[in-house]
Amino acid sequence: MSKIVTIKSYIIKNWLGITENSFSPGKVNVLSGRVGSGKSSIIEAFEMALSGKVDDKEGRGALPKTELVRHGANESTLFVELSNGLTVDRKLRVASSDYLKISKEDGAVPSTEGFLRSFFKGDIFKPGEFLKKRPEEQAAIILDMLEIPWTKENIATWFGEVPEGINFEMHILKILKQIEDKYYKERTTINQQIEVLKVQAEGYRKQLPSNYDGDIWRGKRIQEYYGKVAGAEANNRNILAAQNAIDGLQERIETLKASAEADKQAKKNQYDRQRSDCREFISFLNQKIETAQSIDFKTKTTESDKAFDNELAVEIERLKTKYEQFKNQARENINTESAKVQESIVGFKNSIANKEQELTHIDELEIQSIKAVDERTVEQIKTADAEAGNSKKVIETMKEIPVEPLQKEADEVAAMQSFLRDFDFMQDIVKNKLAPKEAESKRLTANIEKARSLPVDLLKISKCPIDGIIIDDNGMIRIKSNADAATGTLIAGLSDGERRKFAIQIARTRAELGDLKIVCFDGFQDLNPEEQRKIFEEAHKDDYQWYFLKTTDGDLKIEIIDMED
């Protein structure tokens, strides 16, 4: 296989706006015609035939087949014959699978896209388009051409992970930009969450006293503080009670004595009433006895006899027997009544004896009761003296404790512990939510800075295929005007002629990336005839196949430029 490979011939059918076009290009070729005549479409046909894709001019990615196959047709044919004998026959079909056949005169070759990539790397560089771009866009194009070795292991080492959602098929500098954008977006989201959490934490903090530390107040047992208050109050009450006991001792003794006298008088009055009751009852019984003893039963019998005799006289003999019966009955009743009275008298006398004995017993009870009151009073006075002695000991051994400071301290602990809920909420936000997000934000910031700084470091070790290109310490591209220049000039500082020359140099370098050596110069009509002539001369001197695109009036026209003519 020859080292220099160019396009020997091509056939294009139903491609974009081209119905059919075929040609056998030379060393230097000029494609001219009005806008839309198909000049660029031929170059794009080469790209599609040899790379399997073609990007739109706005950089939105590969165009769909429905946009590539000429409207109204079902199939596009792209046939390219290379100078080394290789032929590529590619057919794009709208309604079915595409067709690709790769063949070579002197042997079989694989019909695969991978095999074609060795001939054509990327799209065809167009100096005219390059010159119309802004300096920063031109710099980005150049950076894409830099050879920087890297692996995913390098990515993992740089960032501690292999980020997801990154297209690792791109140039490493674009990958780093993707990674930077990804981390920046993630950090923006996390920083927004951090701000929300800070506002929430600050809201809780504002509810807390100044310099509040919940961990300190949480460790204090409020029961102990209020227990000290209760203990101080009890201590002071005991001291006061002891003092009161001492101060009121004599008064208590007098009170006990007065109470004892009143109690004894009450006992006397009680027993006096009992004695009076007994005497009154004895007198009543004596009167009963006198009354019973004063009855003349003999006279009563005589009078009864006379009464019944008179009745018998009146009733004569008829009632005699009956009156005898009544008389006998009356006598029996009187005898019975007499016996009962005698019995009552005996009973009354016995009761009198009992009452007299009770009177004697009441006197004894009164003496014993009064003695018991005196003894109890003596014991109570002794108890009061003992209590007074204990009170003196209490006063001597116990000190009064100020309650107000203890109460204030306990109230402060209670008040401070009431803020623990807000403090815990704040701590939960700060430690469990805010801190991890701040750590993640810090990590993302470090990775963003790493993604931004890595290009500068990588550019210093990159292999630049364009002669005269240097990368300064700031990662800026500079072009050396001559081989001896220590520092170069930024792209923006180049003259139009220098920039054009530099663009052609890039075009040649891009062509070196693959085996196919073709260069396309678009916008050639913008150069004056002298500039065109000089470029034609240069084009004939190198090993590349050139295609110059000129916008003119008329239809598409293709011609080979021969400088010898």
C-alpha positions as semicolon CSV with decimal commas, in nm:
position;residue;x (nm);y (nm);z (nm)
1;M;0,000;0,000;0,000
2;S;0,135;0,339;-0,099
3;K;0,206;0,581;0,178
4;I;0,028;0,865;-0,003
5;V;-0,338;0,783;-0,065
6;T;-0,569;1,021;-0,255
7;I;-0,902;1,000;-0,433
8;K;-0,869;0,859;-0,786
9;S;-1,235;0,884;-0,885
10;Y;-1,583;0,902;-0,739
11;I;-1,950;0,856;-0,833
12;I;-2,223;1,035;-0,632
13;K;-2,595;0,972;-0,686
14;N;-2,899;1,114;-0,501
15;W;-2,683;1,269;-0,229
16;L;-2,816;1,584;-0,059
17;G;-2,894;1,817;-0,350
18;I;-2,688;1,624;-0,608
19;T;-2,876;1,400;-0,851
20;E;-2,559;1,252;-1,001
21;N;-2,196;1,362;-1,021
22;S;-1,876;1,175;-1,107
23;F;-1,518;1,289;-1,154
24;S;-1,157;1,179;-1,147
25;P;-0,979;1,443;-0,934
26;G;-0,621;1,555;-0,992
27;K;-0,357;1,693;-0,756
28;V;-0,523;2,036;-0,723
29;N;-0,896;2,065;-0,789
30;V;-1,127;2,366;-0,791
31;L;-1,501;2,320;-0,727
32;S;-1,686;2,634;-0,824
33;G;-2,049;2,740;-0,860
34;R;-2,322;2,934;-0,695
35;V;-2,433;2,881;-0,336
36;G;-2,620;2,549;-0,312
37;S;-2,477;2,410;-0,636
38;G;-2,322;2,112;-0,450
39;K;-1,957;2,206;-0,387
40;S;-1,968;2,126;-0,015
41;S;-2,194;1,826;-0,079
42;I;-1,914;1,654;-0,274
43;I;-1,668;1,699;0,014
44;E;-1,935;1,572;0,257
45;A;-1,989;1,272;0,030
46;F;-1,620;1,185;0,073
47;E;-1,664;1,212;0,451
48;M;-1,970;0,988;0,453
49;A;-1,823;0,732;0,216
50;L;-1,502;0,697;0,414
51;S;-1,616;0,759;0,774
52;G;-1,982;0,659;0,776
53;K;-2,103;0,994;0,907
54;V;-2,126;1,361;0,828
55;D;-2,204;1,639;1,076
56;D;-2,432;1,932;1,006
57;K;-2,278;2,277;0,969
58;E;-2,426;2,395;1,303
59;G;-2,246;2,120;1,493
60;R;-2,560;1,944;1,615
61;G;-2,416;1,600;1,538
62;A;-2,467;1,343;1,263
63;L;-2,748;1,415;1,017
64;P;-3,024;1,151;0,978
65;K;-3,049;0,953;0,651
66;T;-3,373;1,128;0,561
67;E;-3,172;1,451;0,536
68;L;-2,886;1,295;0,342
69;V;-3,071;1,102;0,073
70;R;-3,196;1,345;-0,190
71;H;-3,564;1,423;-0,141
72;G;-3,777;1,201;-0,364
73;A;-3,519;0,920;-0,380
74;N;-3,496;0,606;-0,166
75;E;-3,121;0,545;-0,194
76;S;-2,796;0,738;-0,217
77;T;-2,488;0,590;-0,386
78;L;-2,140;0,697;-0,281
79;F;-1,862;0,525;-0,473
80;V;-1,503;0,627;-0,411
81;E;-1,190;0,479;-0,570
82;L;-0,861;0,555;-0,395
83;S;-0,518;0,584;-0,550
84;N;-0,403;0,262;-0,376
85;G;-0,667;0,055;-0,561
86;L;-0,914;0,044;-0,272
87;T;-1,280;0,104;-0,362
88;V;-1,560;0,195;-0,123
89;D;-1,919;0,143;-0,236
90;R;-2,166;0,277;0,021
91;K;-2,543;0,297;-0,027
92;L;-2,771;0,482;0,217
93;R;-3,123;0,344;0,206
94;V;-3,424;0,519;0,361
95;A;-3,651;0,217;0,396
96;S;-3,399;-0,062;0,454
97;S;-3,050;-0,139;0,580
98;D;-2,753;0,045;0,438
99;Y;-2,498;-0,124;0,211
100;L;-2,120;-0,114;0,237
101;K;-1,864;-0,295;0,024
102;I;-1,489;-0,242;0,041
103;S;-1,265;-0,410;-0,216
104;K;-0,909;-0,393;-0,347
105;E;-0,757;-0,500;-0,674
106;D;-0,468;-0,695;-0,523
107;G;-0,644;-0,871;-0,237
108;A;-0,941;-0,904;-0,004
109;V;-1,008;-0,643;0,263
110;P;-1,264;-0,636;0,545
111;S;-1,584;-0,446;0,470
112;T;-1,601;-0,276;0,808
113;E;-1,620;0,079;0,935
114;G;-1,320;0,009;1,159
115;F;-1,103;-0,069;0,856
116;L;-1,200;0,263;0,695
117;R;-1,102;0,463;1,001
118;S;-0,737;0,407;0,922
119;F;-0,786;0,605;0,599
120;F;-0,997;0,886;0,727
121;K;-0,991;1,032;1,080
122;G;-1,268;1,276;1,158
123;D;-1,406;1,530;0,914
124;I;-1,210;1,712;0,644
125;F;-1,058;2,030;0,783
126;K;-1,173;2,342;0,595
127;P;-0,939;2,643;0,640
128;G;-1,206;2,887;0,513
129;E;-1,451;2,787;0,787
130;F;-1,166;2,793;1,039
131;L;-1,071;3,152;0,949
132;K;-1,431;3,270;1,001
133;K;-1,446;3,137;1,358
134;R;-1,365;3,334;1,671
135;P;-1,012;3,293;1,817
136;E;-1,143;3,088;2,110
137;E;-1,323;2,853;1,869
138;Q;-1,007;2,821;1,662
139;A;-0,812;2,738;1,978
140;A;-1,066;2,466;2,066
141;I;-1,022;2,309;1,720
142;I;-0,646;2,304;1,766
143;L;-0,676;2,154;2,113
144;D;-0,880;1,868;1,965
145;M;-0,581;1,783;1,750
146;L;-0,340;1,751;2,040
147;E;-0,240;1,397;2,128
148;I;-0,279;1,351;2,502
149;P;-0,250;0,994;2,633
150;W;-0,505;0,902;2,902
151;T;-0,708;0,614;3,038
152;K;-1,015;0,578;3,256
153;E;-0,780;0,478;3,534
154;N;-0,631;0,828;3,504
155;I;-0,982;0,974;3,536
156;A;-1,045;0,766;3,849
157;T;-0,711;0,879;3,995
158;W;-0,774;1,247;3,919
159;F;-1,131;1,261;4,050
160;G;-1,158;0,962;4,282
161;E;-1,419;0,809;4,052
162;V;-1,517;0,764;3,689
163;P;-1,809;1,009;3,653
164;E;-2,126;0,874;3,494
165;G;-2,296;1,033;3,196
166;I;-1,970;1,135;3,027
167;N;-1,895;1,064;2,662
168;F;-1,547;0,914;2,686
169;E;-1,524;0,882;2,307
170;M;-1,440;1,252;2,284
171;H;-1,105;1,427;2,313
172;I;-0,974;1,432;2,670
173;L;-0,995;1,811;2,687
174;K;-1,365;1,797;2,595
175;I;-1,411;1,513;2,841
176;L;-1,260;1,727;3,114
177;K;-1,495;2,009;3,017
178;Q;-1,790;1,770;3,039
179;I;-1,670;1,654;3,379
180;E;-1,626;2,014;3,495
181;D;-1,979;2,102;3,377
182;K;-2,122;1,791;3,543
183;Y;-1,954;1,864;3,876
184;Y;-2,041;2,234;3,850
185;K;-2,408;2,150;3,794
186;E;-2,406;1,903;4,084
187;R;-2,233;2,157;4,308
188;T;-2,484;2,426;4,212
189;T;-2,769;2,197;4,315
190;I;-2,595;2,099;4,639
191;N;-2,504;2,461;4,718
192;Q;-2,869;2,556;4,675
193;Q;-2,960;2,279;4,918
194;I;-2,685;2,401;5,153
195;E;-2,830;2,753;5,149
196;V;-3,174;2,615;5,231
197;L;-3,030;2,408;5,517
198;K;-2,834;2,708;5,645
199;V;-3,152;2,916;5,648
200;Q;-3,330;2,637;5,837
201;A;-3,043;2,600;6,085
202;E;-3,024;2,978;6,130
203;G;-3,398;2,985;6,196
204;Y;-3,353;2,740;6,483
205;R;-3,039;2,920;6,604
206;K;-3,230;3,249;6,632
207;Q;-3,470;3,075;6,868
208;L;-3,181;2,992;7,102
209;P;-3,014;3,218;7,361
210;S;-2,680;3,372;7,270
211;N;-2,388;3,123;7,279
212;Y;-2,629;2,841;7,367
213;D;-2,468;2,497;7,403
214;G;-2,737;2,232;7,435
215;D;-2,487;1,958;7,519
216;I;-2,396;2,142;7,841
217;W;-2,756;2,197;7,949
218;R;-2,861;1,844;7,847
219;G;-2,623;1,698;8,107
220;K;-2,785;1,887;8,396
221;R;-3,051;1,696;8,595
222;I;-3,331;1,938;8,666
223;Q;-3,462;1,712;8,948
224;E;-3,137;1,763;9,138
225;Y;-3,164;2,141;9,112
226;Y;-3,525;2,152;9,229
227;G;-3,433;1,890;9,491
228;K;-3,178;2,137;9,631
229;V;-3,449;2,402;9,642
230;A;-3,686;2,167;9,824
231;G;-3,408;2,060;10,062
232;A;-3,320;2,422;10,142
233;E;-3,685;2,506;10,204
234;A;-3,724;2,201;10,433
235;N;-3,403;2,294;10,616
236;N;-3,525;2,648;10,672
237;R;-3,867;2,527;10,783
238;N;-3,702;2,299;11,043
239;I;-3,493;2,588;11,174
240;L;-3,799;2,814;11,194
241;A;-4,001;2,541;11,364
242;A;-3,721;2,486;11,614
243;Q;-3,700;2,858;11,690
244;N;-4,076;2,879;11,725
245;A;-4,064;2,577;11,955
246;I;-3,807;2,750;12,178
247;D;-3,983;3,087;12,166
248;G;-4,326;2,935;12,261
249;L;-4,212;2,681;12,521
250;Q;-4,337;2,865;12,835
251;E;-4,654;2,963;12,659
252;R;-4,712;2,603;12,565
253;I;-4,650;2,492;12,927
254;E;-4,901;2,748;13,058
255;T;-5,141;2,635;12,792
256;L;-5,097;2,274;12,899
257;K;-5,155;2,370;13,267
258;A;-5,463;2,572;13,180
259;S;-5,589;2,286;12,970
260;A;-5,528;2,049;13,261
261;E;-5,722;2,274;13,504
262;A;-6,007;2,298;13,262
263;D;-6,002;1,923;13,219
264;K;-6,002;1,867;13,598
265;Q;-6,290;2,111;13,645
266;A;-6,480;1,930;13,372
267;K;-6,421;1,602;13,553
268;K;-6,543;1,757;13,883
269;N;-6,851;1,894;13,715
270;Q;-6,918;1,555;13,559
271;Y;-6,893;1,372;13,890
272;D;-7,093;1,644;14,071
273;R;-7,373;1,586;13,825
274;Q;-7,353;1,213;13,883
275;R;-7,365;1,266;14,266
276;S;-7,661;1,502;14,233
277;D;-7,842;1,251;14,014
278;C;-7,779;0,977;14,271
279;R;-7,903;1,193;14,560
280;E;-8,214;1,300;14,371
281;F;-8,287;0,936;14,287
282;I;-8,236;0,834;14,654
283;S;-8,473;1,111;14,765
284;F;-8,729;0,998;14,508
285;L;-8,703;0,643;14,631
286;N;-8,740;0,753;14,998
287;Q;-9,055;0,939;14,905
288;K;-9,182;0,627;14,737
289;I;-9,108;0,430;15,055
290;E;-9,284;0,688;15,273
291;T;-9,584;0,690;15,041
292;A;-9,599;0,310;15,044
293;Q;-9,557;0,299;15,421
294;S;-9,833;0,559;15,477
295;I;-10,110;0,341;15,326
296;D;-10,359;0,204;15,602
297;F;-10,459;-0,123;15,458
298;K;-10,671;-0,222;15,773
299;T;-10,882;0,082;15,743
300;K;-10,901;0,035;15,372
301;T;-11,023;-0,322;15,438
302;T;-11,292;-0,203;15,688
303;E;-11,414;0,060;15,449
304;S;-11,422;-0,196;15,173
305;D;-11,622;-0,427;15,393
306;K;-11,870;-0,159;15,478
307;A;-11,909;-0,066;15,117
308;F;-11,978;-0,420;15,013
309;D;-12,207;-0,471;15,318
310;N;-12,412;-0,180;15,207
311;E;-12,423;-0,323;14,862
312;L;-12,517;-0,660;15,005
313;A;-12,795;-0,499;15,197
314;V;-12,923;-0,348;14,885
315;E;-12,879;-0,654;14,674
316;I;-13,003;-0,876;14,964
317;E;-12,933;-1,236;14,942
318;R;-12,927;-1,253;14,553
319;L;-12,593;-1,107;14,535
320;K;-12,455;-1,232;14,859
321;T;-12,271;-1,524;14,711
322;K;-12,145;-1,302;14,430
323;Y;-12,039;-1,030;14,665
324;E;-11,864;-1,280;14,882
325;Q;-11,666;-1,379;14,579
326;F;-11,583;-1,016;14,499
327;K;-11,492;-0,952;14,855
328;N;-11,256;-1,246;14,865
329;Q;-11,110;-1,139;14,534
330;A;-11,063;-0,785;14,658
331;R;-10,887;-0,909;14,965
332;E;-10,663;-1,121;14,755
333;N;-10,584;-0,821;14,531
334;I;-10,509;-0,604;14,830
335;N;-10,285;-0,871;14,978
336;T;-10,108;-0,901;14,642
337;E;-10,068;-0,525;14,619
338;S;-9,940;-0,517;14,975
339;A;-9,685;-0,787;14,893
340;K;-9,575;-0,594;14,586
341;V;-9,536;-0,272;14,783
342;Q;-9,328;-0,452;15,043
343;E;-9,121;-0,600;14,765
344;S;-9,080;-0,253;14,607
345;I;-8,972;-0,110;14,938
346;V;-8,706;-0,379;14,963
347;G;-8,597;-0,304;14,605
348;F;-8,588;0,070;14,674
349;K;-8,376;0,014;14,979
350;N;-8,137;-0,205;14,778
351;S;-8,114;0,068;14,508
352;I;-8,045;0,327;14,772
353;A;-7,764;0,107;14,905
354;N;-7,626;0,071;14,553
355;K;-7,644;0,445;14,486
356;E;-7,481;0,520;14,818
357;Q;-7,205;0,276;14,720
358;E;-7,190;0,442;14,373
359;L;-7,151;0,781;14,542
360;T;-6,855;0,643;14,731
361;H;-6,710;0,503;14,402
362;I;-6,766;0,837;14,220
363;D;-6,547;1,009;14,476
364;E;-6,273;0,756;14,410
365;L;-6,308;0,796;14,032
366;E;-6,289;1,172;14,065
367;I;-5,969;1,150;14,262
368;Q;-5,815;0,906;14,012
369;S;-5,922;1,115;13,707
370;I;-5,777;1,436;13,848
371;K;-5,457;1,250;13,933
372;A;-5,438;1,115;13,573
373;V;-5,481;1,467;13,432
374;D;-5,200;1,594;13,652
375;E;-4,973;1,307;13,548
376;R;-5,050;1,359;13,178
377;T;-4,983;1,730;13,209
378;V;-4,646;1,661;13,368
379;E;-4,555;1,426;13,082
380;Q;-4,666;1,679;12,823
381;I;-4,453;1,948;12,987
382;K;-4,156;1,707;12,987
383;T;-4,218;1,636;12,615
384;A;-4,235;2,008;12,541
385;D;-3,905;2,057;12,728
386;A;-3,748;1,772;12,528
387;E;-3,873;1,918;12,202
388;A;-3,734;2,253;12,297
389;G;-3,398;2,086;12,367
390;N;-3,407;1,918;12,022
391;S;-3,496;2,251;11,867
392;K;-3,189;2,407;12,026
393;K;-2,977;2,131;11,876
394;V;-3,140;2,192;11,535
395;I;-3,059;2,562;11,558
396;E;-2,701;2,490;11,669
397;T;-2,627;2,231;11,397
398;M;-2,828;2,361;11,097
399;K;-2,758;2,676;10,895
400;E;-3,021;2,861;10,703
401;I;-2,977;2,810;10,324
402;P;-3,064;3,095;10,081
403;V;-3,343;2,957;9,861
404;E;-3,361;3,235;9,599
405;P;-3,024;3,163;9,429
406;L;-3,105;2,791;9,418
407;Q;-3,451;2,864;9,277
408;K;-3,303;3,098;9,019
409;E;-3,045;2,837;8,917
410;A;-3,309;2,563;8,888
411;D;-3,538;2,791;8,686
412;E;-3,248;2,873;8,456
413;V;-3,176;2,503;8,396
414;A;-3,545;2,440;8,325
415;A;-3,560;2,737;8,089
416;M;-3,242;2,637;7,905
417;Q;-3,353;2,275;7,870
418;S;-3,673;2,398;7,708
419;F;-3,454;2,503;7,408
420;L;-3,309;2,153;7,360
421;R;-3,567;2,058;7,098
422;D;-3,473;2,351;6,873
423;F;-3,104;2,289;6,949
424;D;-3,135;1,922;6,849
425;F;-3,316;2,016;6,528
426;M;-3,039;2,264;6,448
427;Q;-2,765;2,012;6,531
428;D;-2,935;1,746;6,318
429;I;-2,939;1,985;6,024
430;V;-2,579;2,100;6,079
431;K;-2,421;1,760;6,151
432;N;-2,633;1,509;5,961
433;K;-2,750;1,715;5,663
434;L;-2,546;2,031;5,619
435;A;-2,199;1,892;5,698
436;P;-2,220;1,600;5,449
437;K;-2,344;1,834;5,176
438;E;-2,072;2,089;5,254
439;A;-1,816;1,807;5,238
440;E;-1,965;1,696;4,905
441;S;-1,963;2,057;4,780
442;K;-1,599;2,085;4,885
443;R;-1,520;1,760;4,703
444;L;-1,700;1,882;4,392
445;T;-1,516;2,215;4,413
446;A;-1,185;2,031;4,430
447;N;-1,287;1,821;4,130
448;I;-1,402;2,131;3,939
449;E;-1,069;2,299;4,008
450;K;-0,895;1,977;3,908
451;A;-1,091;1,961;3,582
452;R;-0,999;2,323;3,513
453;S;-0,632;2,287;3,597
454;L;-0,571;1,951;3,431
455;P;-0,586;2,086;3,073
456;V;-0,293;2,318;3,147
457;D;-0,093;2,030;3,293
458;L;-0,189;1,790;3,015
459;L;-0,114;2,042;2,743
460;K;0,242;2,069;2,874
461;I;0,298;1,697;2,817
462;S;0,087;1,667;2,500
463;K;0,227;1,580;2,161
464;C;0,137;1,866;1,931
465;P;0,128;1,751;1,564
466;I;0,131;2,110;1,433
467;D;0,477;2,257;1,398
468;G;0,525;2,595;1,561
469;I;0,251;2,542;1,822
470;I;0,342;2,595;2,188
471;I;0,128;2,599;2,503
472;D;0,211;2,869;2,756
473;D;0,188;2,834;3,136
474;N;-0,173;2,951;3,126
475;G;-0,274;2,683;2,878
476;M;-0,305;2,935;2,595
477;I;-0,211;2,838;2,240
478;R;0,069;3,042;2,083
479;I;0,212;3,027;1,730
480;K;0,582;3,084;1,681
481;S;0,652;3,315;1,388
482;N;0,997;3,156;1,335
483;A;1,187;2,860;1,470
484;D;1,406;3,072;1,694
485;A;1,126;3,255;1,872
486;A;1,114;3,165;2,240
487;T;0,753;3,267;2,275
488;G;0,482;3,273;2,014
489;T;0,184;3,489;1,934
490;L;-0,176;3,426;2,040
491;I;-0,411;3,335;1,754
492;A;-0,596;3,662;1,801
493;G;-0,269;3,850;1,746
494;L;-0,188;3,699;1,406
495;S;-0,229;3,898;1,086
496;D;-0,477;3,777;0,823
497;G;-0,196;3,634;0,613
498;E;-0,041;3,459;0,913
499;R;-0,374;3,316;1,016
500;R;-0,440;3,190;0,662
501;K;-0,100;3,027;0,647
502;F;-0,157;2,874;0,986
503;A;-0,498;2,739;0,875
504;I;-0,339;2,567;0,577
505;Q;-0,079;2,418;0,809
506;I;-0,357;2,280;1,027
507;A;-0,533;2,135;0,721
508;R;-0,218;1,948;0,622
509;T;-0,167;1,824;0,978
510;R;-0,525;1,701;1,003
511;A;-0,478;1,512;0,677
512;E;-0,179;1,337;0,835
513;L;-0,406;1,178;1,098
514;G;-0,529;0,922;0,840
515;D;-0,390;0,746;0,535
516;L;-0,606;0,956;0,301
517;K;-0,415;1,277;0,225
518;I;-0,666;1,535;0,105
519;V;-0,704;1,902;0,198
520;C;-1,014;2,114;0,139
521;F;-0,988;2,498;0,122
522;D;-1,333;2,657;0,129
523;G;-1,410;3,026;0,068
524;F;-1,128;3,044;-0,185
525;Q;-1,309;3,326;-0,369
526;D;-1,231;3,559;-0,077
527;L;-0,861;3,560;-0,171
528;N;-0,721;3,793;-0,436
529;P;-0,576;3,637;-0,751
530;E;-0,218;3,674;-0,632
531;E;-0,292;3,498;-0,305
532;Q;-0,474;3,223;-0,494
533;R;-0,177;3,176;-0,724
534;K;0,068;3,145;-0,433
535;I;-0,150;2,885;-0,265
536;F;-0,182;2,692;-0,589
537;E;0,196;2,686;-0,614
538;E;0,233;2,560;-0,257
539;A;-0,036;2,297;-0,316
540;H;0,153;2,155;-0,612
541;K;0,469;2,120;-0,408
542;D;0,335;1,898;-0,128
543;D;0,204;1,540;-0,129
544;Y;-0,161;1,626;-0,056
545;Q;-0,459;1,626;-0,287
546;W;-0,628;1,967;-0,273
547;Y;-0,987;2,071;-0,320
548;F;-1,055;2,445;-0,343
549;L;-1,419;2,562;-0,311
550;K;-1,506;2,889;-0,486
551;T;-1,846;3,054;-0,485
552;T;-1,918;3,194;-0,829
553;D;-2,213;3,242;-1,059
554;G;-2,346;2,944;-1,247
555;D;-2,377;2,571;-1,194
556;L;-2,132;2,334;-1,032
557;K;-1,805;2,312;-1,218
558;I;-1,501;2,097;-1,135
559;E;-1,161;2,158;-1,290
560;I;-0,806;2,037;-1,231
561;I;-0,541;2,306;-1,191
562;D;-0,208;2,230;-1,359
563;M;0,054;2,493;-1,273
564;E;0,273;2,387;-1,566
565;D;0,000;2,504;-1,799
